[in-house]
Amino acid sequence: MNGAEAILEALAREGVEVIFGVPGGANMPLYDAMYTRPRFKHVLGRHEQGSIHAAEGYAGSSGRTGVVFATSGPGALNLVTGLADALMDSVPLVAITGQVSRAAVGTDAFQEADVTGVTMPVTKHNYLVQDVDEIPRIVKEAFLIASTGRPGPVLIDVPKDVQLEEFSGDFDVQPDLPGYKPTVKGHPRQLEKALAALGRARRPVMMVGGGGHDAADFLRHFAEKSRIPVITTLKGLGVLPGNHSQVLGMPGMHGTVAANRALQHADLILAIGMRFDDRITGNIEKFAPDVETIVHVDIDPAEIGKVVRTAIPIVGDARWVAERLAQTAKPLDISDWWDRIHEWQQRHPLPTPERDRLSSQEVIRAFWEATGGDAFVTTGVGQHQMFAAQFWKPNRPRSFITSGGLGTMGFGLPAAIGVQVAHPDATVINFDGDGSFQMTLQELATLFKYRLPVKTVLLNNGYLGMVRQWQDLFNEKRYAEVHLEDSNPDFAKLADAFGVRGFTVEKREDLVEAVKETLVHPGPVLAEFRVFHEEGVFPMIPAGGSAEDMIIENPREVQQ
Amino acid sequence: MRHVVSVLVEDHPRVLTRITALFARRGFNIESLAVGRTHMPGLSRISIVVLGDDRMIEQVEKQLNKLIEVIKVTDHSEPHVEREMALVKVRTEGVEERLQIKEIVEAFRARPVDVGRTSSTYEVTGDPGKIEGFIAGLEAYGVLEVMRTGAVAMSRGEAILRPRLKKEAV
């Protein structure tokens, strides 16, 4: 057995079933070992960035650790964006990269890059394997680190000669991580304090983030027993069903009026598995001005107190804490508070302006109505992403997969590949924009190769729309370098060239039929919807503003 | 504010880079850094002196705790001792100057480690303020070279920086 075979054996022992990746000179031994003894499903990407986003989609939608292979130098460097994305959004990944042989490391050899150096700030941890017999321990540690505590990406860089060297180590090894012991159990006294504060609160809200998905059953139980209003962050969408009567929607820059007003007036915020990102808080001085008590539950102690002053910190696993909350919850006497919230909800539903052309919002809503929300959704980044976050109401945890912290355009299509691989029988819809889509569209070939029936719903507004919206609002409509329509490809023909069913929809009367066609076609589809060009995402809290500054409807149209 | 931070780490390649990168990312200039092995096999100890906003330093400490190879971190805000050593090479030309330098050396309890015809080198130990005082005292005679080790620090009393069975970090 050589080093490459030892890596595959170690992966098999971790229960790995799927590997995303691209071969190259420095990881050929790994691919040779897979060819000789196939035991994993390998999904060949067309670019390493596509492969790592696919691994993120796989991990995000299943909760399992995603695995990605890439070769040295350019191959590994193409993973960097995905690693940073996974670190920001706490996605468990193990990346295994080929490296030039040990003797050539540090000599500017062909396809050499200092990959452990470059990826240090974008991984939870990384390794350079110097000794073939260390492989079992390193792989075991990598999976442990990636999947426990606050999950994140771990990279293992393996020189080619180590992959080829004879292995004489032992697979029955223990991790050796004296400095790594995540705190799972929250402090019982802190929990008591939190419950007492909750009992006293008149205007409480619970705000749940991406850390809440694995605690969803307990959180729902707690919410329903206590009747507390629930806000789900972008990464927390689906922890409770989006159309649940207690869910106020997303907070922050493009959040609902009800969610932002509730935060503005709340006296207690129970924050679970979220990190008070600047897109949520806006101007931190003016965030939640009436709040008396913030209870912050997070497994990462570095997140507590980082942004907001926290009265009751609880370091621990959301599931562990939620289970105790659910056990002890009592109905809160907050009917006045709910009256105010209901009023905000009724007065300010999400704006759906009437357009001559199709609007992104109505397209997303049509898909939601056609599926009943029973689908996995991925998105790119930009206006279409925010519309999807507003109008798609996920039914289940881990069913809305999007790039939150890093905001990586081009995330949607490759992520959808990973979601579909993890859930072969599910409906997977990638809501994408014309700008985002073109950043990773080569992965249409991957859809075709594996006959993955991903439905890409391309909301084509002919612009880098979110930048255009900011230029409209803040730069007096100086539309600098955002115009795409003059040079966009014919998306239907493009899809056709990749063997993917493609068509274009322009008229409202064709919408329902097009949605049906997209969903019933047995293979992959690229459905291009030509939507209103100058749509804006509202409500909007301008960067650095607060809920007081919330722009509820497009000011250009209010003036007219 | 000035902070003295001690970090107990696994003795692995790149550990130092991981640690300094957390300061560099936030634009902190590390004033001094001293590293050495401990009595515990495989564990090294680092003392870092850094100037910075208290909240930011607190965040850096939390981030240090998150590093997999970091065993424990302490910010020496409690009573502690700090020591630093320096080698100072100074011009020693006239007889009169030599006598004056000798007086300064004695006052600071420094020791000559190399004596030449035109220059001598002294070893001085103490807290960073004393080192600076010594160098300033010699300035008038012509300081040719200075090498400081950076502060090493330790808490007074019972507080001990050692591995715990349970570490509250991710």
Contacts between the chains, C-beta under 8 A, distances in Angstrom:
chain1	res1	chain2	res2	distance
A	116	B	14	6.8
A	117	B	14	7.7
A	117	B	17	7.5
A	120	B	14	7.2
A	120	B	17	6.9
A	120	B	18	6.2
A	120	B	21	6.4
A	121	B	21	6.3
A	121	B	25	6.8
A	124	B	68	7.6
A	125	B	67	8.0
A	125	B	68	4.5
A	128	B	13	7.6
A	145	B	68	6.2
A	149	B	170	3.7
A	150	B	170	4.7
A	177	B	68	6.3
A	178	B	10	6.9
A	178	B	71	5.8
A	178	B	163	5.6
A	179	B	9	7.7
A	179	B	10	6.5
A	179	B	67	7.3
A	179	B	68	5.9
A	179	B	69	5.8
A	179	B	70	5.2
A	179	B	71	4.5
A	179	B	72	7.8
A	179	B	163	8.0
A	179	B	167	6.5
A	179	B	169	7.5
A	180	B	68	5.2
A	180	B	167	7.5
A	180	B	169	7.5
A	181	B	166	5.6
A	181	B	167	4.6
A	181	B	168	7.8
A	181	B	169	7.1
A	182	B	169	7.3
A	182	B	170	4.9
A	183	B	166	8.0
A	183	B	168	5.0
A	183	B	169	7.7
A	183	B	170	7.7
A	299	B	170	6.1
A	300	B	66	7.3
A	300	B	170	4.9
A	301	B	62	6.0
A	301	B	65	7.2
A	301	B	168	6.1
A	301	B	169	6.4
A	301	B	170	7.0
A	302	B	59	6.9
A	302	B	62	3.7
A	302	B	63	5.7
A	302	B	65	7.3
A	302	B	66	5.7
A	302	B	170	7.6
A	305	B	58	7.9
A	306	B	59	6.0
A	306	B	62	7.7
A	315	B	168	6.4
